[in-house]
Amino acid sequence: MTLQEMGKRAKETAFVLGQLSTPDKDRGLKAAAEALVAHADEIIAANETDMVNGREKGLNAGLLDRLMLNEERIAGLADGIMDIVKLDDPIGAVEDMKKRPNGLLIGRKRVPLGVVGMIYEARPNVTSDVFALCFKTGNAAILKGGSDAIHSNIAIVRVIREALAAEGLPEDALQLIESTDRETTTEFMRMREYLDVLVPRGSARLIRHVVENSQVPAIETGSGNCHIFVDESADLENAVEIIFNAKTQRIGVCNACESLVVHEKVVGKLMPMLTAKLREKQVEIRADEAALEASGGASEVIPATEEDWGTEYLDYILSVRTVSGIDEAIEHINRYNTGHSEAIITNDYANAQKFLDRIDAAAVYVNASTRFTDGGEFGLGAELGISTQKLHARGPMGLEALTTTKFIIYGSGQIR
């Protein structure tokens, strides 16, 4: 099937989806969730082919972790879909209905975007998440995953489409582009006639390429050079646990901590504690001169370069920069961050508020791990991606981010 044919099918299906009732949409989602669990063995077998190919290609540990599926993760995909079933359907909600002096009633009604395109890399969980969010909001989805996850994606999409068809619902609500060549990607980015929005999700290079070259309106989702700032008033034992979680729980995710900023008054005490803890996961620390000296010659601590301050490692590597106070910390973070997630560890209320007010990012934390920037953790059920731009959507993109509004006007014969 050509891209043009897929686009036509998606456009036609989007009209049907936009008219589905909430019970019908929830019925389709439940069927998809149950089918994923029932066909877990088939999906895992397809995923193993991708994992073998990934190892042969030399994919790093972070990317392999994103790629891997097992029974627990597939059950998690199904749970994510069921979480969306539980959420209110935003479609059809009427907002801000007001009566004008001439008697016109003017309001805004929430409606689907239409056809959502997605370009992403080795993340098969995105396939089911995007389907569920789009289906609940009455949008058709055309997905283009990367070659690293192609067998996994084909299996997941086949299972979901069959589940929809068995329920008498349009299976073209979800379509997958199986070609993985660059020419197809370029053509996909030019499908203005059929796509209403295009969302890239993956490496900084992929996102930049789509944003700079797409002829379809694109939503920039984030690579994550996420920082944690340890203030002078911080509880250092608590800080070590938060940093350890944010850095090592999963290294290949965009909300992992990549950069640590430390107040000069606590760097001497913090670094030995932190180095000992991160040694459990063999984390390499790239430190400035003050942090390096405070580490007492630990072998895993090496000098940082200027490049380290702006790097998303997706690996067991952490940069450490020492600052004189919160103002320098905020300046450093706003200079090098990617607009994703930033955190402060502090017991100073004024500094916490200053950090919340002045840090320019989609999610800003006080005394918590950056790993919580996630659609499920934010109560959104799942996410299309984490938007780091400022127009239309910012942060984890849930159901409402996949809608737009139209004005509806009730009259009684008014003319102008």
N, C-alpha and C positions, 0 to 999 in steps of 0.2 A: 504494500500500500504506500502511495506517495504521501509526502507531507501535506500537499494540497488536499488530498482526499481525507486525511486525518483531520485537517483543519475544518473542512466542510462538515464532517460528522460531528466534530466537537461543537461547532456553532449551532447545528440543528439540535443536538442533545442539550445544550445549555438552555435553550428555550423551554424544553420539556422539564428539565431539572428545576428551573425557576418557578414552575407551577406545582411542583410536588408538595404535598402536605408534610408537616413535621412528622406525623406517624409513619408515613411512607419512607421518608428519609431515614428515620431511626430504624425502621425494619431492615432497610438495605445495609445499614451500618452493622447491626447485630448479626446479620447473615455473613457479612464479610469477616467480622471478628471470629465467629465460630468456625468459618472455613479455614482461616489461617491456622488455628490450633489443630483442626482435623487433618490438615495437609502439612503439618510441621515437618514430617520426615522428608517429603518431596522438596520442601524449601531448603532444609538443611543440606540435603544432597547437592542441590544446585549451588548453595553457598560454599560448600566444600571445594567445588571446582574453582570458584573465584578465589578462595583462600590459597589453594595450591598455586594458582597462577600468580597471585599476589606475592607469595613467598619467592617464587622463581624470579619475579621482576625486582625483588629487593625492596618491597614496600616496608616503611619503618613500622615500629611497634604501634605507634599511635594510629596510623592508617589501617593496619590490620585489625586493631581493636574496634575501630568504627565499622569495618567490613563484616566482622564475624557475627554469625547468627547461631544460636542454640535454642533448645526448647524453652529455656527461661526467657530469652530475649524475644522469641516469637510470642510467648504468652504475654510479654510486656507490650508488644505491638497490638495484640488483641485488647489488652486492658486499656491502652491508649485510645483505641476506637470507642470502647464502651464508655470511657470518661467523656467523650464528645457527645455520645448519646444522652448523657445525663444533663448536658448543658442546655440552656435556653436557646431556642432558634432565633437568631436576630432578624431573619428575613420577614418583612411585612410590618415590622414595628414602625409606628408613626411617631415622629418626634416634633416637638416645638410647634404644635398646631396653635395658630393665633388668628384672631379675627381682626381684619383691617377696618378702618373707618368706613369704607364703601361696602362692607358686609362680606367681602371675600374671606373664606377660611383657607389659610395657607399653611401647609405643614410639609415635613420632609419624611419620606418613607424609605426604609432601608431595603436595598435590593442587591442581588448578586452582581459581581463584577462581570461575569460572563464566561470567558475561557481563560484559564490560568495556565501559563507555560512555566515549566520548572527545568532548570539545568543544574545538575548536581553531580557529585563525585561518588566516592566509595562509601555510601551511606544508605544501605537498603531500608533502614527504618524510615527514611524520608518518604519512601514510596507509599507506605501505608498511612503515614501521618498526613501527607498532602491529600491523598484520596479522601480521608475521613473529613478533614476540614473543608475541602471543596464540596464534597457531597452534602454535608450538613448545611452549607450556605448556598446550595443550588448552582454551583459552578462546575463546568466541565474542566477536566485536567488533562493536559498533554505533558508527559514527562520525558526528559532525556537524561538518563543517568550515564555515568562514565563507564568505560570498558572494564574497569576493575570489578564492578558489581553487576555486570550485565546478566549473568545467569541467575543470580539471586533476584534481580528486579523482574526478569521475565517470569520466574516462578510465582512471585508474589502477585504480579498483575494478573496472571492467568487465573489464579485462585480467586481473586476478588471479582474479576469479570464474570467468572462462572457462577459465583454466589449471587451477583446481581441479576444475571439472566434467570437463574432458578426462581427468583422472587418476582419475576415479571418487570424488572426495573431496567433502565437503559444501561447496558454494559459499556457503551462508549462514553459514559461518565468518566472513565479512566482509560487512557491510551498511553502506550509506551513506544517511543521511537527506539527501535532495536539497533539501528545503525549507530556506530560509535565514531565515525570519521568526522574530521573537522569541517568538511564541506557541508555536511548535514547540519551541523551546529550553526554555521553561518546562515544557511537557508532558513533555519528555524527562527533565528533572530530577526529575520526580515518579514515575518508573516503578520504584518499589521492588519491585513484583511480579516484574519481569524483570531489572533491573540489579543486579549484586552490588557494583559499585563504579563511580564516575564520576570521570574525570580531566580537569580543564581544563588547557589549555596555550595560552598566548598572553600578552596584555597583563595588567598588574596589575589593570586594571579587570575584565576577563573572569574572571580567577581569583577575585577577591574576590566577584564576583556569584555565581559557581557555589558557592563555599564557604559563602556566607551564605544562599543560597536553595535549595540542593539538598535534597531529601528522601532522596536516595540517598547513602550514605557516599561522601565525596569525598576525594581525595588532592590536597593543595595543591602544585602545581608552581610553580617560581619565576620571578618576575620577578627580574632580576639587577642590583642596584646593587652591582657588584663593585669592591673596592678593591685597590690595591697600595700597600704602605707601604715607602718607601725609608728604611732605617735609616742611622744615621751611619757604620756600618762598610761600607756597600754598595760594591761595584764599580760606579761610576756609568756607565761605558760599557755594562756588562752590563745595568744597570737601564734605561737608555734603550732598548736593543733589546727587552727584555721588555715594557716599557710600550708601545712602538710596535706590537709584535705583538698584545698584548692589546687595544689600543684600535682598531687599524685593519685587522686582517686581515679581519674581517667585523664591521661595525658593528651589524647588526640582530639579533645573537644574545644570549641571556641571559647568556652567560659572558664577554662583552666587558668590559673594564675601563671603568668610568664615572667612578671617583673615585680620585684620587691623594692619598696622605698622605706628607708629606716631613718628615724630621727637620730642625730649624732649623739645625743645623750644616752641612748639605750643600745646603740650598736655593739658596744663592748660586751654587754651582758647577753644580748640576744643571739649573736652569731654563734658562740659555742653551743648554746642550747639548740638552735636551729640546725646547725651542721650535724650534730649528733642524731637528731630526729630524721633528717632527710637522708642520712646514710643508710637508713633501713631500706630505702628504695634506690640507693645508688644515684642520687641526684647530683649532677655537676652544678656548681655554683660559680657564676661569673661575676666577680665583685669589683667595686671600685677600691681605691687605695685604703680608705678607712675600714671598710668591711673586710678587706683582705687581711689587714693587720689584726683586726679583732678576731679573726678565725684561727689565729695561733698556728699558722702553717699547715692546716689540714690539707691533705693531698687532693681532695675533691674540689677545693676552692682555687680558682685561677683568675688572673686579671681580666677584667672586662674591657671591651673596646666600645667605641661610640656606636657601632652597629648593633651591639647587644641591647641598647635601650629601646630600640624599635622593632625587635624581632619576636615573632610568634613562633616559638620553637616546636610545639607539638611533640615534645620529647622530655626526657628527664633532665632538663636544664632550667636553671632559674638565674636571672640577673638580679644583682643587688646594688642599689644606689643609695648613698648616704646624703642626707640633707640637713640643713640647719634648723628647719622648722616647717610648719604646715604650709606657709606661703610658697616656699621653695618646692615643697612636695607637690602642691597643686599645679604650679607652673610646669614642673617636670612631667607630671602625668598628662596634663592637657597638651603638651608638646608631642609626646610619643604615643599616646593611646590611640586606639582605633574606634573610639566611640562606643565601645561594647559595655564592659562591666568593670567598675573600680570600687575598691573597698578601703575603709579606714578602720584600724583597731585603736580604740581610744577610750578613756574614761572621762574625757573633757567634753562636756556638753557643747560649749561654744565652738570647739574645733570640729566636733561632729557636724554641727549645723553649717559651719563655713564650708566643710568638705561637700556636704549635700548640695549647697547652694552654688558652688563655684566649679565643681567638676562637670565637664561637658561629656556626658556619656548616656547611653540608653538606660543603664541600671547603675545605681550608686548605693553602696551598702555601708552600714555602720555595724561593726563587730559581727560579721558573718562572712561565710565563704562565698566567693563569686560563682561557685558551682550551682547556685540556685537559679541563675538566669536561664530559665527553661519554661516552655509553655505549660508542661504538666505541673511543675512546682509552683507556678504562678496562678494555678487554678484555671488555666485556659484549655485543659484537656490534652492538647498537643500544640505544636507550632509549625508554621510553614517555614520559619526561619527566624532569625533575630535581626531585625532591621536596625542598621546603624545610621540611617539617614533621618531626616527630620520632616519630610513631607509624607502625608497620608498615614504612615505607620512608623512607630519607633519602638524598639524592644521586641520581645517575643510576639510573633504575629499569630493571633488566634482567630476566632470566628469573625469578629467585627472587622479585622483588618482585611478580610476577603469580601467585604461589602462596600457599596457606595450608597449614595442617596439620590433620590429624585424628588423634586417639589411636586406636591399634589395640591390642587386648588379646587375648592367647592364654591360655585357661584349660584346666583339665583336670577340670572339675566343681566348682570352688570356689563356695561360697555364703557370704553374709555374714549 
